[in-house]
């Protein structure tokens, strides 16, 4: 009998004890982990394929006709502006200069005589000694001598220019290409302006690339001086010199939906070569009051991207606009979420819009 009473008391105790426990969640609710959305300033960087291009590349011409006598450089050398590269036989042009000098000196003598004669006739004419015809003839001779002097001076200058062209110099500092003609060859025939070689300026050097229109939204309002440009070589090494953006086009390319841009970088060691393919990395961009979320929390369907947030203990599907993926596995959200939203980050395969959820853990940061 005592044993029976003990069993009854135990049953009553268990029943009443169970009745005191409270239900912590809705029956069938999906347990989820969440994180609180918080805005923050996010540092962004952009990387694009690019192509190196010379700032200037000039052809070196034979501007006068003659035999190529000398080559004063080695192909592939770096030459400086003004350096003599070739010599064309100057004999003909030296003779033309001497002839032009002699003609100019003769014209100077005639001018001095005509000038003195005119001054004397002018003085006597004012005194009434000479007639007006004599005065007019003297003035004519003086002005003709002046014109002849100017003409011979122009001919002398032209002859000296041609003589100077026999010493072919570098117009810019840069790297020379292959020579086009051998020593002893007749060049510049009939004013053909033969190209003797090409000089390519290597420092500084341009980096040309295109910025997608979505990325341009972050760039266009930023002072270009604050943008840091890194050149990533084909071996994934970073070139030691930093560049700066010096041009952004004003027109959107409708075919590629991108903006053409160009950076310039010092290349004093001549390691970067024109037409080389590299990657350009832009740094210095800050997205103010931005929202970033783990990429794994994103869903995708025919209507676009979405996430789930907790609202009134239920999962709520929220359509979002994506900015760009970041290297740490997060993604920048440009629309659809706001600060303090409770983002669901686990059990996403079991969650649906309007489903009951039970928050089992919560992080204050996404």
C-alpha positions in Angstrom: 0.0 0.0 0.0 2.8 2.4 0.9 4.5 1.5 -2.4 1.3 2.3 -4.3 1.1 5.7 -2.7 4.7 6.5 -3.6 4.1 5.7 -7.2 1.0 8.0 -7.3 2.9 10.9 -5.7 5.7 10.5 -8.2 3.3 10.6 -11.1 1.5 13.7 -9.7 4.9 15.4 -9.2 6.0 14.7 -12.7 2.8 15.9 -14.2 2.8 19.2 -12.2 6.5 19.6 -13.0 5.9 19.3 -16.7 3.1 21.8 -16.5 5.4 24.5 -15.1 7.8 24.4 -18.3 7.1 27.1 -20.9 7.2 26.5 -24.7 10.2 28.3 -26.1 9.1 28.4 -29.7 6.3 27.6 -32.1 5.9 23.9 -32.9 7.6 23.2 -36.3 9.5 26.6 -36.5 12.8 26.4 -38.4 15.8 27.2 -36.1 18.0 29.9 -37.7 21.0 31.9 -37.0 20.8 35.7 -37.7 23.0 38.8 -37.9 22.0 42.4 -37.4 22.5 44.6 -40.5 24.8 47.5 -39.6 26.0 50.2 -42.0 29.7 50.9 -42.3 32.3 52.5 -44.5 33.8 49.9 -46.8 37.1 50.3 -48.7 36.7 49.1 -52.3 39.2 48.3 -55.0 38.7 47.5 -58.6 40.8 45.5 -61.0 40.6 45.4 -64.8 42.5 44.0 -67.7 44.7 46.7 -69.3 47.1 47.3 -72.1 50.3 49.4 -72.0 50.8 52.1 -74.6 53.6 54.5 -75.3 53.0 58.2 -74.6 54.7 59.0 -77.9 56.2 57.0 -80.8 57.8 59.0 -83.6 59.3 58.0 -87.0 62.8 59.3 -87.8 62.8 60.6 -91.4 65.4 61.3 -94.0 64.3 64.9 -94.9 66.9 65.4 -97.6 68.3 63.2 -100.4 71.7 61.7 -100.1 73.9 58.7 -99.3 73.6 57.4 -95.7 77.1 57.7 -94.4 76.9 56.9 -90.7 74.7 55.3 -88.0 75.6 56.6 -84.6 73.5 54.3 -82.3 72.9 50.6 -81.7 69.4 49.3 -82.5 67.4 49.0 -79.4 69.4 51.6 -77.5 67.9 54.3 -75.4 68.7 57.6 -77.1 68.2 61.2 -75.8 66.4 64.0 -77.5 68.8 65.9 -79.8 71.2 63.0 -80.1 72.6 62.5 -83.7 71.5 59.1 -85.0 72.5 59.2 -88.7 74.6 61.3 -91.0 73.6 61.8 -94.7 76.4 62.9 -97.1 76.5 66.7 -96.6 78.8 67.7 -99.5 76.0 69.0 -101.8 74.3 70.9 -99.1 77.5 72.4 -97.8 78.2 73.7 -101.3 74.7 75.2 -101.5 75.2 77.0 -98.2 78.5 78.5 -99.4 76.8 79.7 -102.6 73.9 81.1 -100.7 76.3 82.9 -98.4 78.1 84.5 -101.3 74.9 85.7 -102.9 73.8 87.1 -99.6 77.0 88.9 -99.1 76.7 90.4 -102.6 73.2 91.5 -101.8 74.4 93.1 -98.6 77.0 95.1 -100.6 74.4 96.2 -103.2 72.0 97.2 -100.4 74.6 99.3 -98.6 75.4 101.2 -101.9 71.7 101.7 -102.8 71.0 102.9 -99.2 73.8 105.5 -99.3 72.8 106.7 -102.8 69.2 107.1 -101.8 70.1 109.1 -98.7 72.3 111.4 -100.7 69.6 111.9 -103.5 66.9 112.4 -100.9 68.9 115.2 -99.2 69.7 116.9 -102.5 66.1 116.5 -103.7 64.9 118.4 -100.6 67.3 121.2 -101.5 65.9 121.3 -105.1 69.0 119.9 -106.8 67.5 116.7 -108.2 64.3 116.1 -110.1 61.5 113.9 -108.9 62.5 111.3 -111.5 65.9 111.0 -110.1 64.5 110.7 -106.6 62.0 108.0 -107.7 64.8 106.0 -109.5 67.0 106.1 -106.4 64.1 105.0 -104.1 63.3 102.1 -106.5 67.0 100.9 -106.5 67.1 101.1 -102.7 63.9 99.1 -102.2 64.9 96.5 -104.8 68.2 96.1 -103.0 66.3 95.6 -99.8 64.1 92.9 -101.3 67.1 91.2 -102.9 68.8 91.2 -99.5 65.8 89.6 -97.9 65.5 87.0 -100.7 69.1 85.9 -100.4 68.8 85.7 -96.7 65.8 83.3 -97.0 67.8 81.2 -99.6 70.7 81.0 -97.1 68.4 80.0 -94.3 66.8 77.3 -96.5 70.2 75.9 -97.5 71.4 75.8 -93.9 68.2 73.9 -92.9 68.9 71.3 -95.6 72.5 71.0 -94.4 71.3 70.6 -90.8 68.9 67.8 -92.0 72.0 65.8 -93.1 72.6 65.3 -89.3 69.5 63.2 -88.4 68.7 63.7 -84.7 66.3 62.2 -82.2 63.1 64.2 -81.7 62.4 62.5 -78.3 64.1 60.4 -75.6 63.2 56.8 -76.0 64.1 53.3 -77.3 65.1 53.0 -81.0 63.7 50.3 -83.3 65.4 48.5 -86.2 67.1 50.6 -88.9 65.3 50.6 -92.2 68.3 51.3 -94.5 71.9 50.1 -94.5 74.9 52.5 -94.7 75.7 53.5 -98.3 72.0 53.5 -99.3 70.5 56.5 -101.1 67.7 57.8 -99.0 65.2 60.7 -99.2 65.0 60.4 -103.0 62.7 62.9 -104.6 61.6 64.2 -101.2 60.3 60.7 -100.3 60.9 61.4 -96.6 62.1 57.8 -96.0 61.7 56.4 -92.4 65.1 55.5 -91.1 64.0 54.1 -87.7 61.4 54.6 -85.0 61.8 56.0 -81.4 59.3 54.9 -78.8 59.1 56.9 -75.5 59.0 54.4 -72.6 58.8 56.7 -69.6 56.2 57.6 -68.5 53.9 55.0 -70.1 50.2 54.8 -70.5 47.9 52.1 -69.2 44.6 51.9 -71.0 41.5 50.1 -69.6 37.7 50.2 -69.4 35.6 50.7 -66.3 32.2 49.0 -66.2 29.3 51.4 -65.8 28.3 49.9 -62.5 31.8 50.5 -61.1 31.9 54.0 -62.5 29.2 55.0 -60.1 31.8 54.8 -57.3 34.5 56.5 -59.2 33.0 59.5 -61.0 32.5 61.7 -57.9 35.9 60.9 -56.4 38.9 63.2 -56.9 41.2 61.4 -59.3 44.3 62.4 -57.3 43.0 60.2 -54.4 42.9 57.1 -56.6 45.9 54.8 -56.2 46.8 52.8 -59.3 48.8 49.6 -59.2 50.1 47.7 -62.2 49.8 43.9 -61.8 52.2 42.1 -64.2 51.6 38.9 -66.0 53.5 37.0 -63.2 51.1 38.5 -60.7 53.8 40.8 -59.2 53.0 44.4 -58.5 55.1 46.9 -60.4 57.0 49.0 -57.9 55.9 52.4 -59.3 52.4 53.6 -58.6 50.5 55.4 -61.3 47.6 57.9 -61.5 44.5 58.3 -63.6 45.0 61.1 -66.1 42.0 60.5 -68.4 38.4 59.2 -68.1 36.2 59.4 -71.2 33.0 61.4 -71.2 31.1 58.9 -73.3 29.7 55.5 -72.4 30.6 52.8 -74.9 27.2 51.4 -75.8 28.6 48.0 -77.0 30.6 47.2 -73.9 28.6 49.3 -71.4 31.9 50.7 -70.0 33.9 53.9 -69.8 37.4 54.2 -71.4 40.1 55.3 -68.9 43.8 55.8 -68.9 46.5 55.9 -66.2 50.1 57.1 -66.5 53.0 55.6 -64.6 56.8 56.3 -64.4 58.9 53.6 -66.2 62.4 54.8 -65.7 63.8 51.3 -65.6 62.1 50.5 -68.9 60.6 47.3 -67.5 57.1 48.0 -68.9 56.8 47.7 -72.7 54.1 49.1 -75.1 51.4 46.6 -76.1 52.1 44.4 -73.0 48.9 43.1 -71.4 48.7 43.7 -67.6 46.0 44.3 -65.0 45.3 47.6 -63.4 44.2 47.8 -59.8 42.5 50.9 -58.5 42.5 51.7 -54.8 41.3 54.5 -52.6 37.5 54.2 -52.9 35.3 54.3 -49.8 31.6 53.4 -49.9 30.0 55.5 -47.2 27.3 53.9 -44.9 27.4 50.8 -47.0 25.7 47.4 -46.2 27.6 44.2 -46.8 26.4 40.7 -46.2 27.9 37.2 -46.6 27.5 36.0 -50.2 26.2 32.6 -48.9 23.0 34.3 -47.6 22.0 35.4 -51.2 19.4 33.5 -53.1 18.7 33.7 -56.8 15.6 33.1 -58.9 14.1 34.2 -62.1 13.2 37.6 -60.6 16.7 38.3 -59.3 18.6 38.2 -56.0 17.0 37.9 -52.6 17.7 37.3 -48.9 15.5 36.3 -45.9 15.1 38.5 -42.8 13.2 37.8 -39.6 10.0 39.8 -39.1 7.5 38.9 -36.4 9.1 35.5 -35.9 8.6 34.7 -39.6 10.9 34.6 -42.5 10.4 37.4 -44.9 11.8 37.3 -48.5 13.5 40.6 -49.4 14.6 41.5 -52.9 18.0 43.1 -53.0 20.2 45.0 -55.4 23.8 43.8 -55.6 26.7 46.2 -55.9 29.9 44.1 -56.2 31.4 41.0 -54.6 34.3 41.6 -52.2 37.4 39.5 -51.7 36.4 38.3 -48.1 33.3 36.4 -49.3 30.9 39.3 -48.7 28.9 41.3 -51.2 27.9 45.0 -51.3 24.2 45.6 -51.2 22.9 48.8 -52.9 19.2 48.4 -52.2 16.6 46.3 -50.4 18.1 46.2 -46.9 18.4 48.7 -44.1 20.2 49.1 -40.8 18.9 46.9 -38.0 17.3 44.3 -40.3 17.7 40.8 -38.9 19.4 38.7 -41.7 18.9 34.9 -41.7 22.2 33.2 -42.3 21.6 29.5 -41.7 19.1 26.8 -42.7 18.3 28.7 -45.8 17.3 25.6 -47.6 14.5 25.0 -45.2 13.3 28.6 -45.0 10.5 30.0 -47.2 8.7 33.3 -47.3 6.3 33.5 -44.4 7.6 30.4 -42.7 7.8 30.3 -38.8 11.4 30.6 -37.6 13.1 30.4 -34.3 16.3 32.5 -33.7 18.8 30.3 -32.0 21.8 32.7 -32.1 22.3 36.2 -33.2 25.4 38.2 -34.2 25.5 42.0 -33.9 27.6 42.2 -37.1 27.0 40.6 -40.4 
